[in-house]
Amino acid sequence: MDCNEALPLMHEYLDGGLKGKEAVALKEHLLACPACRERLKQFEKVEALIQAWPKQEVPSGLTERIMQALPPEKRKNPWWQWIRRHPAASVAAVFALVMMSSFMSLWNQDTELLVKGSDLRSVVIEGDTVYVPQGKTVAGNLTVENGKLKVDGDIEGNIVVIDGSVVMASTAHISGQITEIDEAFGWLWYKMNDWASTLSHK
């Protein structure tokens, strides 16, 4: 055994954990090496001084004062962590919010009368009122946006009235369905379906 191998064994001996063959090997080395014997004596003196040093008592409340002086632990926001882990979903959500807000602003700003249909020859427009006179027939669907629809004649198709009203006379005949949309979400749903049907016909 050389001096470098003996050094960690000396520390283990001082800690009281050296036993068996290693204890015998260290003892044999110390008998043959005066430098390591002197080193072990110095270690023992330091150990004795440490043991003899008076123990300082911790002032009462010191631990509590230290803990209170520490900055508060930051709470981790689970939403922020989810956003950092799923950036693509976050971008899609922001895009959806922007699109929704733009649709809502269009809903609030759009006040101009708009009439759509495949057959508008029998339709009379007076101000904000779309009128289908008695004895006249509109072939196909009819959409009125931001106005009133007054039907005295016949409509061979569906009626959609957006942000308006429908008045039907007793002489009126509608072969399809009547849909009234007066809420922003209903309007948004209608616009999306209209856009999808436009794409499918292209």
Secondary structure by P-SEA (a helix, b strand, c coil): cccccaaaaaaaaaacccccaaaaaaaaaaaacaaaaaaaaaaaaaaaaaaacbbbbcccaaaaaaaaaccccccccaaaaaaaacaaaaaaaaaaaaaaaaaaaaaaacccccccccccccccccccbbbbccccccccbbbbccbbbbbcbbbcbbbbbccccccccccccccbbbbbbccaaaaaaaaaaaaaaaaaac
